[in-house]
Amino acid sequence: NRQYVNLKVLPKDISSKDLQGIMADDFEDGLGVSCGFCHASAPGGHGLDFASDAKPEKLIARRMMRMTLDLNRKFFDVRKPRLGSNTLTITCVTCHKGVPFPDGDLLK
């Protein structure tokens, strides 16, 4: 397992496969965005700086991940909710439905 840095919500020992799955399934598919939506450009402009907290979208994503885990724990009795798990009732796509900014009318 590769050691990732600056993980605040995801497990520090997450596997590359699990991390890629969460990023692809939850964020790319759930919000219809690519990596650069949350991750800042690397110094020199080559690639992305995945550890950087420079973009506010990354901080918002962390809050959303915590909220999702809390909702599953509190209202759906998931004892140890984990992002990427098929035991979650509430995920990114529940509200986002493939778009980065839900329209706010989630009850329709």
KAZI-V761788 format. One record per residue. N is the residue number from 1. RES is the residue in three letters. D_LAST is the distance of its C-alpha to the last C-alpha in whole Angstrom. Layout:
<<N:RES:D_LAST> <N:RES:D_LAST>>
This chain:
<<1:ASN:43> <2:ARG:42> <3:GLN:42> <4:TYR:39> <5:VAL:39> <6:ASN:37> <7:LEU:35> <8:LYS:33> <9:VAL:30> <10:LEU:31> <11:PRO:34> <12:LYS:38> <13:ASP:39> <14:ILE:36> <15:SER:37> <16:SER:37> <17:LYS:35> <18:ASP:32> <19:LEU:32> <20:GLN:32> <21:GLY:29> <22:ILE:27> <23:MET:27> <24:ALA:27> <25:ASP:24> <26:ASP:22> <27:PHE:22> <28:GLU:23> <29:ASP:21> <30:GLY:18> <31:LEU:18> <32:GLY:20> <33:VAL:23> <34:SER:27> <35:CYS:29> <36:GLY:30> <37:PHE:27> <38:CYS:28> <39:HIS:32> <40:ALA:34> <41:SER:37> <42:ALA:40> <43:PRO:43> <44:GLY:45> <45:GLY:42> <46:HIS:42> <47:GLY:39> <48:LEU:37> <49:ASP:38> <50:PHE:36> <51:ALA:37> <52:SER:37> <53:ASP:34> <54:ALA:35> <55:LYS:31> <56:PRO:29> <57:GLU:26> <58:LYS:28> <59:LEU:28> <60:ILE:24> <61:ALA:24> <62:ARG:26> <63:ARG:24> <64:MET:21> <65:MET:23> <66:ARG:24> <67:MET:21> <68:THR:20> <69:LEU:23> <70:ASP:23> <71:LEU:20> <72:ASN:21> <73:ARG:24> <74:LYS:23> <75:PHE:20> <76:PHE:21> <77:ASP:25> <78:VAL:26> <79:ARG:29> <80:LYS:30> <81:PRO:27> <82:ARG:28> <83:LEU:26> <84:GLY:26> <85:SER:26> <86:ASN:25> <87:THR:24> <88:LEU:21> <89:THR:18> <90:ILE:16> <91:THR:18> <92:CYS:17> <93:VAL:15> <94:THR:12> <95:CYS:11> <96:HIS:13> <97:LYS:12> <98:GLY:16> <99:VAL:16> <100:PRO:18> <101:PHE:16> <102:PRO:12> <103:ASP:11> <104:GLY:10> <105:ASP:6> <106:LEU:6> <107:LEU:4> <108:LYS:0>>
